[in-house]
């Protein structure tokens, strides 16, 4: 199999288009239209914000957080073995495609989501998340293969920039159907949001064909008989685990990443619900706010990439995490829409930077020219997904017992504080990561 050319502009653009394709899910389903639609149809005067899910009485936002937590937990347990299988059998791209189409079809299925089909809607919501998680893992694993270490910050930032532009583009299209239904003869108020879910699936599956055509497959690691496949996959998993155990930088980075990623990802998921519950903001205003976050995030990703060249990745990550701590405390005290907008701009700036820089930092820590990039990145993605499980469960649990989402927001600062302290253990490696 031919060696993948590093720093090839056309290949990098094609790889970046996967972020363009799947980020529509992250914005429309995770952050904006779905949460707003879900909150609206599950809140009634009679029952308040409590819903019945297979006979269990649960607060609506806690239910959605718990369902995501289950999806992330399932993926966290299975991804290391799926990625080892992909490396062993040379199935990286086919499995990436399978996860992509799982997520896309689940999003299309949400077109039929109404309060009468709550259970089905929650299941599809979780399946879409699983498809997104799997696709991101395999896409991330291509980063050290297509870019040299000195270019990985820039390439990672470019991918996230493509993602933010792509998701905002589709979001604006969806908003036309939601805010101007009369232009299209739409009389059912639920049709616009449900059509948006369908469009996300079509967008995701459609634009993903660009990287699928350009990205090469990976070479098999196993050449023995297929009956030994299970043992070979387990052996590959153990080999990668031992390798990581000998890499001091990765051993120190992943615990820090675990804690601050729990905070970052949870904030992204619950931001719209927070604005709706505490500030009683209209869905249209919340959606516009999240759009603002995505646009500012483009700038954040590019700025952090430039700053890391001068000051090193770890220094910049520490500063960004400190800003996140301030965001959590600020969220507890805000009481006006203007304060929410200002906080949203700050979130966008540091959200783009911390996501892009975390991915490229981990990529730089990997051995050069390694063939097991999928298996290595599975540990990065599993760390993030387990972190999200912890973040969502703690957020949902605190809201469930306190009936106050502000306390949940404040509690996220603990994750950032611990993550920041753990990053200080990596400072001695910062100098080797500057350009």
FENDAFEN-V286078 format. One record per residue. RES is the residue in one letter. SS is DSSP state (h for helix, s for strand, l for the rest). NEAR is the number of other C-alpha atoms within 10 Angstrom. D_LAST is the distance of its C-alpha to the last C-alpha in Angstrom with 2 decimals. Layout:
# FENDAFEN-V286078
res-><RES/RES>
ss-><SS/SS>
near-><NEAR/NEAR>
d_last-><D_LAST/D_LAST>
This chain:
# FENDAFEN-V286078
res-><X/X/X/X/X/X/X/X/X/X/X/X/X/X/X/X/X/X/X/X/X/X/X/X/X/X/X/X/X/X/X/X/X/X/X/X/X/X/X/X/X/X/X/X/X/X/X/X/X/X/X/X/X/X/X/X/X/X/X/X/X/X/X/X/X/X/X/X/X/X/X/X/X/X/X/X/X/X/X/X/X/X/X/X/X/X/X/X/X/X/X/X/X/X/X/X/X/X/X/X/X/X/X/X/X/X/X/X/X/X/X/X/X/X/X/X/X/X/X/X/X/X/X/X/X/X/X/X/X/X/X/X/X/X/X/X/X/X/X/X/X/X/X/X/X/X/X/X/X/X/X/X/X/X/X/X/X/X/X/X/X/X/X/X/X/X/X/X/X/X/X/X/X/X/X/X/X/X/X/X/X/X/X/X/X/X/X/X/X/X/X/X/X/X/X/X/X/X/X/X/X/X/X/X/X/X/X/X/X/X/X/X/X/X/X/X/X/X/X/X/X/X/X/X/X/X/X/X/X/X/X/X/X/X/X/X/X/X/X/X/X/X/X/X/X/X/X/X/X/X/X/X/X/X/X/X/X/X/X/X/X/X/X/X/X/X/X/X/X/X/X/X/X/X/X/X/X/X/X/X/X/X/X/X/X/X/X/X/X/X/X/X/X/X/X/X/X/X/X/X/X/X/X/X/X/X/X/X/X/X/X/X/X/X/X/X/X/X/X/X/X/X/X/X/X/X/X/X/X/X/X/X/X/X/X/X/X/X/X/X/X/X/X/X/X/X/X/X/X/X/X/X/X/X/X/X/X/X/X/X/X/X/X/X/X/X/X/X/X/X/X/X/X/X/X/X/X/X/X/X/X/X/X/X/X/X/X/X/X/X/X/X/X/X/X/X/X/X/X/X/X/X/X/X/X/X/X/X/X/X/X/X/X/X/X/X/X/X/X/X/X/X/X/X/X/X/X/X/X/X/X/X/X/X/X>
ss-><l/l/l/l/l/l/l/l/h/h/h/h/h/h/h/h/h/h/h/h/h/h/h/h/h/h/h/h/h/h/h/l/h/h/h/h/h/h/h/h/h/h/l/s/l/l/l/s/l/s/s/s/s/l/l/s/s/s/s/h/h/h/h/h/h/h/h/h/h/h/h/h/h/h/h/h/h/h/h/h/h/h/h/h/h/h/h/h/h/l/l/h/h/h/h/h/h/h/h/h/h/h/h/h/h/h/h/h/h/h/h/h/l/l/h/h/h/h/h/h/h/h/h/h/h/h/h/h/h/h/h/h/h/h/h/h/h/h/h/h/l/l/h/h/h/h/l/l/h/h/h/h/h/h/h/h/h/h/h/h/h/h/h/h/h/h/h/h/h/h/h/h/h/h/h/h/h/h/h/l/h/h/h/h/l/l/l/l/h/h/h/h/h/h/h/h/h/h/h/h/h/h/h/h/h/h/h/h/h/h/h/h/h/h/l/l/l/l/l/l/l/l/l/l/l/h/h/h/h/h/h/h/h/h/h/h/h/h/h/h/h/h/h/h/h/l/l/h/h/h/h/h/h/h/h/h/h/h/h/h/h/h/h/h/h/h/h/h/h/h/h/h/h/h/h/h/h/h/l/l/l/l/h/h/h/h/h/h/h/h/h/h/h/h/h/h/h/h/h/h/h/h/h/h/h/h/h/h/h/h/h/l/h/h/h/h/h/h/h/h/h/h/h/h/h/h/h/h/h/h/h/h/h/l/l/l/h/h/h/h/h/h/h/h/h/h/h/h/h/h/h/h/h/h/h/h/h/h/h/h/h/h/h/h/h/l/l/l/l/l/l/l/h/h/h/h/h/h/h/h/h/h/h/h/h/h/h/h/h/h/h/h/h/h/h/h/h/h/h/h/h/h/l/l/h/h/h/h/h/h/h/h/h/h/h/h/h/h/h/h/h/h/h/h/h/h/h/h/h/l/h/h/h/l/l>
near-><8/7/10/16/12/16/15/11/13/10/19/22/17/21/27/25/24/28/28/26/27/28/27/27/27/19/26/26/24/22/23/27/27/21/22/21/18/21/20/16/16/19/16/12/6/7/11/11/18/18/20/15/14/8/7/9/11/16/21/23/24/20/19/23/24/21/21/27/24/17/22/25/20/14/21/24/13/13/22/26/18/21/30/29/26/26/25/24/19/17/18/26/19/13/18/21/19/14/22/26/22/21/30/28/21/24/30/21/19/26/20/17/23/17/15/10/11/18/15/16/21/19/17/21/24/24/23/30/28/24/25/23/24/25/24/20/23/24/20/24/23/21/27/26/21/22/23/18/22/14/18/25/29/21/26/26/28/23/24/25/24/20/25/27/19/23/27/22/14/21/24/14/13/22/18/15/21/21/13/13/16/11/9/10/9/14/10/8/12/16/15/23/25/24/17/27/28/19/23/30/27/18/21/26/21/13/18/23/15/17/21/18/11/14/17/16/16/23/17/16/18/17/11/9/7/11/8/11/16/12/11/20/23/14/14/23/22/13/14/18/15/11/14/16/12/11/13/12/17/22/13/15/22/20/18/24/24/25/27/30/27/24/29/25/19/22/23/19/22/23/22/25/22/22/21/18/15/15/14/13/18/11/20/14/15/25/23/16/23/26/24/17/25/27/19/21/28/24/19/24/29/22/16/27/27/15/15/22/16/14/16/22/28/25/18/21/25/20/13/19/27/16/15/27/20/15/20/23/17/15/19/16/11/15/12/13/16/10/13/21/18/11/19/20/19/19/26/24/23/25/25/26/26/26/21/26/25/20/20/24/22/19/28/20/17/20/14/13/11/11/16/21/26/26/27/25/27/25/21/24/25/22/20/25/26/23/28/27/24/21/27/29/20/19/26/25/16/19/19/18/8/12/13/14/21/21/17/24/25/19/19/26/23/15/24/29/18/17/25/23/13/21/21/17/14/19/14/10/15/16/14/9/18/15/15>
d_last-><31.25/28.78/25.10/23.11/21.05/17.33/15.86/19.49/19.85/23.41/22.82/19.97/22.37/25.12/23.16/22.31/26.05/26.76/25.13/27.33/30.33/30.20/28.91/32.41/33.74/31.39/32.45/36.11/37.20/35.13/34.64/37.17/40.26/41.14/40.93/42.96/45.49/45.71/46.34/48.94/50.98/50.94/52.06/55.81/58.30/60.24/57.53/54.75/51.33/52.75/52.98/54.76/52.60/54.80/57.14/54.62/54.34/50.68/48.95/47.48/43.86/44.00/45.26/42.40/39.89/41.79/41.87/38.11/37.80/40.12/38.21/34.89/36.67/38.18/34.87/33.20/36.00/36.08/32.52/31.55/34.66/34.31/30.77/32.05/34.90/32.61/30.69/33.99/35.88/33.21/34.00/30.61/31.34/35.06/34.43/31.73/34.43/37.06/35.17/34.44/38.12/39.27/37.34/38.42/42.07/42.13/40.95/43.69/46.17/45.43/47.38/50.44/49.33/51.95/53.27/55.92/53.29/51.11/50.78/49.80/47.28/45.56/45.47/43.93/41.42/40.36/40.31/38.07/35.59/35.78/35.14/32.09/30.65/31.26/29.85/26.57/26.12/26.56/24.44/21.48/22.01/21.23/17.57/16.28/18.91/18.08/14.26/11.85/9.33/6.36/9.10/10.79/9.93/11.21/14.06/15.11/15.35/17.32/19.62/20.43/21.00/23.42/25.04/25.69/27.13/29.22/30.71/31.56/33.26/35.48/36.10/37.53/39.76/41.00/41.70/44.11/46.29/46.15/46.62/48.84/50.91/53.90/52.12/52.30/55.63/54.12/56.57/55.19/52.58/50.92/50.50/47.48/45.28/46.56/45.89/42.29/41.90/43.33/41.01/37.94/39.12/39.79/36.46/34.54/36.47/36.61/33.00/31.87/33.70/30.92/28.26/31.17/32.10/28.67/27.09/28.51/30.17/29.16/31.01/33.62/33.12/36.85/39.51/42.45/45.31/44.69/46.98/44.28/41.70/41.86/41.47/38.58/36.72/37.36/36.20/32.93/32.41/33.17/30.86/27.83/29.02/29.24/25.80/24.32/26.60/24.97/21.34/20.98/17.79/19.53/22.78/21.41/19.42/22.36/24.90/22.75/22.07/25.81/26.91/24.74/25.04/28.79/28.76/26.56/28.46/31.82/31.30/30.51/33.67/36.08/35.10/37.83/40.45/39.72/40.29/43.43/44.99/44.25/44.20/46.49/44.33/45.52/43.74/42.89/41.20/39.21/38.04/37.03/35.11/33.15/32.50/31.12/28.74/27.45/26.96/25.12/22.93/21.60/20.36/19.04/16.94/15.35/14.92/13.33/10.75/9.88/10.33/8.10/4.99/6.97/9.00/7.85/10.00/12.99/13.59/13.70/15.88/18.20/18.74/19.49/21.88/23.64/24.30/25.78/28.13/29.37/29.98/32.24/34.30/34.60/35.88/38.73/40.01/39.64/42.99/42.59/41.10/39.21/37.53/36.64/35.09/32.97/31.82/31.09/28.71/26.77/26.82/25.49/22.54/21.39/22.67/20.43/17.31/18.26/19.36/16.41/13.82/16.22/16.56/12.96/12.52/15.64/14.73/11.72/14.37/16.75/17.64/16.43/19.33/21.46/24.60/25.28/22.66/25.53/26.86/23.55/22.92/26.55/25.86/23.14/25.65/28.58/26.94/26.55/30.08/31.76/30.04/31.49/34.85/34.78/33.72/36.39/39.07/38.63/38.51/41.58/43.44/43.11/44.28/47.10/48.50/47.87/48.37/45.73/42.35/41.04/41.23/39.23/36.45/36.48/36.35/32.94/31.47/32.21/29.73/26.93/27.96/27.92/24.57/23.04/24.66/23.37/19.72/20.15/20.72/17.08/15.71/15.56/13.05/10.68/9.01/8.11/6.44/3.75/0.00>
